[in-house]
């Protein structure tokens, strides 16, 4: 069962990208009067304090929208988690990110306890009183403890620093604005992008009962509005990061191994003892086709078996040293976090969305099936043919 598919009746995803661009334009027009005034204040704070290198105003507006969406989706669970449990889970998340040696043990503990500790409370609770900074602190702890929102939690922590220095009426006004925008976004995104996420609710109902002891239980239980936030965020971030990406000397495309047409011993890369180097054993394989396209267009293809490969210190150092911009290809729920992480590490990035997800590691309990992407869109993004 597919949670999402970008393909229309013609079997292509071209119309999705047009729909995503139109919806992004609609959101940006609304933001002129809704989120941009608050985002401008947030941006000025970053400039005055030097908390970070200033970003575009639309990026700060997206932070506020993210705050509203995640607040509405997870605040009930955030209020219910026991603080020491949240802090322990947060330490485990940090350990697995910083050490491959500790990752298996950290994941076993998170699988054993994480789902129960994080899942208390109901999603989308009815609003109860005015939003407060204490509530935001609880949400930030929960997001960091979950392991799914590490980058988002870091972004929102900067918002928290800004709010701490504001009068109470400003705090309440900004938080309420974020929640109001989240309401609007949820309904409008469902109308504009809902046809591309038809299987999310059914997938969640089917999988939830058997996921209590999975390390990726929360990933598999993500809500439709979160898919829409990522699909919109991908378009927004491509626009925001385009200038930096265009200024790089070289280009590389990061492809997930779930695109391979063959697996195990049937894949020549695996037989050669190097599963990250495509030997083009099949003309039908999307990875092989992307490699051929790279040879024609002058970009490198790097195979990624896990997120840790994409952000390994050795790869990041090489990309920075060679002034290389990347195009990350990923499934819908990894787009925003991956883009934020690349930005934080100083890598100019763009992204292309997998047409659908199907890896056996997370999405298909039957062992997985090859995913796909729009090669025409990939070529346009790499070469900035916008």
C-alpha positions as CSV (number, residue, x, y, z in Angstrom):
1,X,0.0,0.0,0.0
2,X,1.4,3.4,-1.0
3,X,1.1,6.3,1.4
4,X,1.7,8.8,-1.4
5,X,2.2,8.8,-5.2
6,X,3.0,11.8,-7.3
7,X,1.8,10.2,-10.4
8,X,-1.3,11.1,-12.3
9,X,-3.5,8.9,-14.6
10,X,-0.8,9.2,-17.3
11,X,1.7,7.5,-15.0
12,X,3.9,10.6,-14.8
13,X,4.6,13.1,-12.0
14,X,4.8,16.3,-14.2
15,X,1.4,17.6,-13.1
16,X,2.3,17.2,-9.4
17,X,5.2,19.6,-9.8
18,X,3.0,22.1,-11.5
19,X,0.4,21.7,-8.7
20,X,3.0,22.1,-6.0
21,X,4.4,25.3,-7.7
22,X,0.8,26.8,-7.9
23,X,0.1,25.9,-4.3
24,X,3.3,27.5,-3.2
25,X,2.5,30.7,-5.0
26,X,-0.9,30.7,-3.3
27,X,0.7,30.3,0.2
28,X,3.3,33.0,-0.4
29,X,0.6,35.4,-1.4
30,X,-1.3,34.7,1.8
31,X,1.9,35.1,3.8
32,X,2.3,38.7,2.7
33,X,-0.3,39.7,5.3
34,X,-0.2,36.8,7.7
35,X,3.2,35.3,8.5
36,X,5.7,37.7,6.9
37,X,5.4,40.5,9.5
38,X,6.3,38.1,12.3
39,X,8.9,36.4,10.1
40,X,10.5,39.8,9.5
41,X,10.8,40.4,13.2
42,X,12.4,36.9,13.7
43,X,14.8,37.6,10.9
44,X,15.9,40.9,12.4
45,X,16.5,39.2,15.7
46,X,18.8,36.7,14.0
47,X,20.7,39.6,12.4
48,X,21.0,41.6,15.6
49,X,22.1,38.7,17.9
50,X,24.1,36.8,15.4
51,X,22.3,33.6,16.4
52,X,22.8,32.3,12.9
53,X,23.6,33.5,9.4
54,X,20.4,35.2,8.3
55,X,18.1,33.3,5.9
56,X,15.4,34.5,3.6
57,X,12.2,35.8,5.1
58,X,10.2,32.9,3.6
59,X,12.4,30.4,5.4
60,X,11.6,32.1,8.7
61,X,7.9,32.1,7.8
62,X,8.2,28.3,7.0
63,X,9.7,27.8,10.5
64,X,6.6,29.5,12.0
65,X,4.2,27.4,9.8
66,X,6.1,24.2,10.9
67,X,5.7,25.3,14.5
68,X,2.0,25.6,14.1
69,X,1.6,22.3,12.3
70,X,3.7,20.3,14.7
71,X,2.0,22.0,17.7
72,X,-1.4,21.0,16.5
73,X,-0.3,17.5,15.6
74,X,1.8,16.5,18.6
75,X,1.2,18.9,21.6
76,X,-1.1,16.4,23.3
77,X,1.7,13.8,23.3
78,X,4.3,16.5,24.2
79,X,2.3,17.4,27.3
80,X,1.9,13.7,28.3
81,X,5.6,12.6,28.1
82,X,7.5,12.3,31.4
83,X,10.4,14.8,31.2
84,X,13.2,12.4,32.2
85,X,12.0,9.9,29.6
86,X,12.1,12.7,27.0
87,X,15.6,13.6,28.0
88,X,16.7,10.0,27.8
89,X,15.3,9.5,24.4
90,X,16.9,12.8,23.2
91,X,20.3,11.5,24.4
92,X,19.7,8.3,22.5
93,X,18.9,10.2,19.3
94,X,22.1,12.2,19.7
95,X,24.1,9.0,20.3
96,X,22.8,7.2,17.2
97,X,23.6,10.3,15.1
98,X,27.1,10.8,16.4
99,X,28.3,7.1,16.6
100,X,27.7,4.2,14.2
101,X,28.9,1.9,16.9
102,X,26.2,3.1,19.4
103,X,23.4,3.3,16.8
104,X,22.2,-0.4,17.0
105,X,22.0,-0.3,20.8
106,X,20.3,3.1,20.8
107,X,17.8,1.9,18.3
108,X,17.0,-1.2,20.3
109,X,16.2,0.9,23.4
110,X,14.2,3.4,21.4
111,X,12.2,0.6,19.8
112,X,11.5,-1.0,23.1
113,X,10.4,2.1,25.0
114,X,10.1,5.0,22.5
115,X,6.7,4.2,21.0
116,X,5.0,3.9,24.3
117,X,6.7,7.0,25.9
118,X,6.1,9.2,22.9
119,X,2.6,8.1,21.9
120,X,0.6,9.0,25.1
121,X,-2.2,11.5,24.4
122,X,-4.2,12.0,21.3
123,X,-3.1,13.8,18.0
124,X,-4.9,17.0,17.0
125,X,-6.3,17.8,20.5
126,X,-8.9,20.5,20.9
127,X,-7.2,23.8,21.8
128,X,-7.0,24.3,25.6
129,X,-6.3,27.9,26.6
130,X,-3.7,30.3,25.2
131,X,-0.4,28.8,23.9
132,X,2.6,29.4,26.2
133,X,6.3,29.2,26.1
134,X,6.1,26.3,28.7
135,X,4.0,24.4,26.2
136,X,6.6,25.2,23.5
137,X,9.4,23.8,25.7
138,X,7.5,20.6,26.1
139,X,7.0,20.4,22.3
140,X,10.6,21.0,21.6
141,X,11.6,18.2,24.0
142,X,9.2,15.8,22.4
143,X,10.3,16.7,18.9
144,X,14.0,16.1,19.7
145,X,13.2,12.9,21.6
146,X,11.3,11.5,18.7
147,X,14.3,11.4,16.4
148,X,12.1,12.4,13.5
149,X,12.3,16.1,14.0
150,X,15.9,16.8,15.0
151,X,16.4,19.6,12.4
152,X,13.0,21.1,13.0
153,X,13.6,21.2,16.8
154,X,16.8,23.1,16.2
155,X,15.1,25.6,14.0
156,X,12.2,26.1,16.4
157,X,14.7,26.5,19.3
158,X,15.8,29.7,17.6
159,X,12.2,30.8,17.5
160,X,12.0,30.0,21.3
161,X,15.1,32.2,21.9
162,X,13.5,35.1,20.1
163,X,10.1,34.7,22.0
164,X,11.8,34.6,25.3
165,X,12.9,38.2,24.8
166,X,9.4,39.4,23.8
167,X,6.6,40.8,25.9
168,X,3.8,38.4,26.8
169,X,1.3,39.8,24.3
170,X,3.8,39.4,21.4
171,X,4.5,35.8,22.5
172,X,0.8,34.9,22.5
173,X,0.1,36.8,19.2
174,X,2.9,35.0,17.3
175,X,2.0,31.5,18.6
176,X,-1.7,32.1,17.8
177,X,-0.7,33.3,14.3
178,X,1.3,30.1,13.8
179,X,-1.7,28.0,14.9
180,X,-4.1,29.9,12.7
181,X,-1.8,29.5,9.7
182,X,-1.5,25.8,10.4
183,X,-5.3,25.5,10.3
184,X,-5.5,27.3,7.0
185,X,-2.6,25.3,5.6
186,X,-4.1,22.0,6.6
187,X,-7.4,22.6,4.8
188,X,-5.9,24.2,1.7
189,X,-3.1,21.7,1.3
190,X,-5.6,18.8,1.5
191,X,-7.5,20.4,-1.4
192,X,-4.4,21.2,-3.5
193,X,-2.2,18.1,-2.7
194,X,-4.6,15.6,-1.2
195,X,-4.9,13.6,-4.4
196,X,-1.2,12.7,-4.1
197,X,-1.5,11.4,-0.6
198,X,-4.6,9.1,-0.8
199,X,-3.2,6.2,1.1
200,X,-1.8,7.9,4.3
201,X,-4.8,7.3,6.6
202,X,-5.4,3.7,5.5
203,X,-1.7,2.9,5.8
204,X,-1.6,4.3,9.4
205,X,-4.6,2.3,10.4
206,X,-3.2,-0.9,8.9
207,X,0.3,-0.6,10.4
208,X,-0.3,1.0,13.8
209,X,-1.2,-2.1,15.7
210,X,2.0,-3.9,14.7
211,X,4.4,-1.0,15.0
212,X,4.7,-0.6,18.8
213,X,8.2,-2.1,19.0
214,X,9.6,-0.6,15.8
215,X,12.3,2.1,15.9
216,X,10.6,3.8,12.9
217,X,7.1,3.5,14.4
218,X,6.6,7.3,14.4
219,X,7.8,7.7,10.9
220,X,5.3,5.2,9.6
221,X,2.5,6.9,11.6
222,X,3.0,10.4,10.3
223,X,-0.2,12.3,9.3
224,X,-1.4,13.6,6.0
225,X,-0.7,17.2,6.8
226,X,2.9,16.3,7.5
227,X,3.3,14.9,4.0
228,X,1.8,18.1,2.6
229,X,4.1,20.2,4.7
230,X,7.1,18.4,3.2
231,X,5.8,18.5,-0.3
232,X,5.2,22.2,0.0
233,X,8.5,22.7,1.9
234,X,10.4,21.0,-0.9
235,X,9.2,23.5,-3.4
236,X,9.8,26.4,-1.0
237,X,13.3,25.4,-0.1
238,X,14.3,24.7,-3.7
239,X,13.4,28.4,-4.4
240,X,15.2,29.7,-1.3
241,X,18.4,27.7,-1.8
242,X,18.5,28.1,-5.6
243,X,21.0,31.0,-5.8
244,X,23.6,29.3,-3.5
245,X,23.2,26.0,-5.4
246,X,23.6,27.7,-8.8
247,X,26.9,29.3,-7.7
248,X,28.6,26.0,-7.0
249,X,31.4,24.7,-9.3
250,X,30.2,21.1,-9.5
251,X,27.0,19.2,-9.0
252,X,26.2,15.8,-7.4
253,X,23.0,13.8,-7.2
254,X,22.4,11.7,-4.1
255,X,20.2,8.7,-5.0
256,X,18.7,6.2,-2.4
257,X,19.4,2.5,-3.1
258,X,15.6,1.9,-3.1
259,X,15.7,3.1,-6.8
260,X,17.7,0.0,-7.8
261,X,15.8,-2.3,-10.1
262,X,17.7,-5.3,-8.7
263,X,18.8,-6.2,-5.2
264,X,21.1,-8.7,-3.5
265,X,23.3,-10.8,-5.8
266,X,21.3,-9.6,-8.8
267,X,22.8,-6.1,-8.6
268,X,26.2,-5.9,-10.2
269,X,27.3,-3.3,-7.6
270,X,26.7,-5.8,-4.8
271,X,28.5,-8.5,-6.7
272,X,31.5,-6.2,-7.2
273,X,31.7,-5.6,-3.4
274,X,30.8,-2.0,-3.7
275,X,27.1,-1.4,-3.3
276,X,27.5,2.3,-3.6
277,X,28.9,2.3,-7.2
278,X,26.5,1.6,-10.0
279,X,28.0,-0.7,-12.7
280,X,24.9,-0.2,-15.0
281,X,24.0,-3.8,-15.2
282,X,20.5,-3.0,-16.3
283,X,19.3,-0.4,-18.7
284,X,15.9,-0.5,-17.1
285,X,17.3,0.5,-13.7
286,X,16.6,4.1,-12.7
287,X,20.0,4.3,-11.0
288,X,21.7,3.3,-14.2
289,X,19.7,5.8,-16.2
290,X,20.6,8.5,-13.7
291,X,24.3,7.6,-14.1
292,X,24.0,7.9,-17.9
293,X,22.2,11.2,-17.5
294,X,25.0,12.4,-15.3
295,X,27.6,11.4,-17.8
296,X,25.7,13.5,-20.4
297,X,25.0,16.5,-18.2
298,X,28.2,16.6,-16.1
299,X,27.0,15.6,-12.6
300,X,28.2,12.9,-10.3
301,X,25.8,10.3,-8.9
302,X,26.4,9.1,-5.3
303,X,24.4,6.1,-4.0
304,X,23.1,6.5,-0.5
305,X,21.9,3.4,1.5
306,X,21.1,5.4,4.7
307,X,20.8,9.0,5.8
308,X,24.1,8.7,7.7
309,X,25.8,8.1,4.3
310,X,24.5,11.3,2.9
311,X,25.8,13.3,5.9
312,X,29.1,11.4,6.7
313,X,31.9,13.7,7.6
314,X,34.1,12.5,4.8
315,X,31.5,13.1,2.1
316,X,30.5,16.5,3.5
317,X,34.2,17.6,3.7
318,X,34.7,16.6,0.0
319,X,31.6,18.4,-1.2
320,X,32.7,21.6,0.6
321,X,36.3,21.3,-0.6
322,X,35.2,20.8,-4.2
323,X,32.4,23.5,-4.0
324,X,29.8,21.0,-5.0
325,X,26.0,21.5,-4.8
326,X,23.8,18.5,-4.3
327,X,20.4,17.4,-5.4
328,X,19.0,15.0,-2.8
329,X,16.4,12.5,-4.0
330,X,14.2,11.2,-1.2
331,X,10.7,10.2,-0.2
332,X,8.3,12.8,0.9
333,X,8.8,12.7,4.7
334,X,12.6,13.1,4.5
335,X,12.7,16.2,2.3
336,X,12.5,19.1,4.8
337,X,14.7,17.5,7.4
338,X,17.3,16.6,4.8
339,X,17.3,20.1,3.3
340,X,17.6,21.7,6.7
341,X,20.5,19.5,7.6
342,X,22.4,20.2,4.4
343,X,21.9,23.9,4.9
344,X,23.2,23.7,8.4
345,X,26.3,21.8,7.2
346,X,27.0,24.4,4.5
347,X,26.0,22.4,1.5
348,X,24.0,24.2,-1.2
349,X,21.2,21.8,-2.0
350,X,18.1,21.2,-4.1
351,X,15.8,18.2,-4.0
352,X,13.7,15.9,-6.1
353,X,10.9,13.8,-4.6
354,X,10.6,10.1,-5.2
355,X,7.4,9.4,-7.1
356,X,6.4,7.0,-4.3
357,X,8.0,5.2,-1.5
358,X,8.5,1.4,-1.3
359,X,11.6,0.4,0.6
360,X,11.5,-2.7,2.7
361,X,13.3,-1.0,5.5
362,X,10.4,1.3,6.4
363,X,7.4,1.1,4.1
364,X,6.8,-2.3,2.6
365,X,6.8,-5.2,5.0
366,X,6.9,-7.7,2.1
367,X,10.6,-6.9,1.4
368,X,10.2,-3.7,-0.7
369,X,9.9,-2.8,-4.3
370,X,11.9,-0.4,-6.6
371,X,10.9,3.2,-6.2
372,X,11.1,5.8,-9.0
373,X,11.7,9.4,-9.8
374,X,11.0,11.9,-12.6
375,X,14.3,12.0,-14.6
376,X,13.1,15.0,-16.6
377,X,12.5,16.9,-13.4
378,X,15.9,15.8,-12.1
379,X,17.7,17.2,-15.2
380,X,15.8,20.5,-14.8
381,X,16.7,20.8,-11.2
382,X,20.4,19.9,-11.7
383,X,20.8,22.4,-14.5
384,X,18.4,25.0,-13.0
385,X,16.2,25.0,-16.1
386,X,13.3,26.6,-14.2
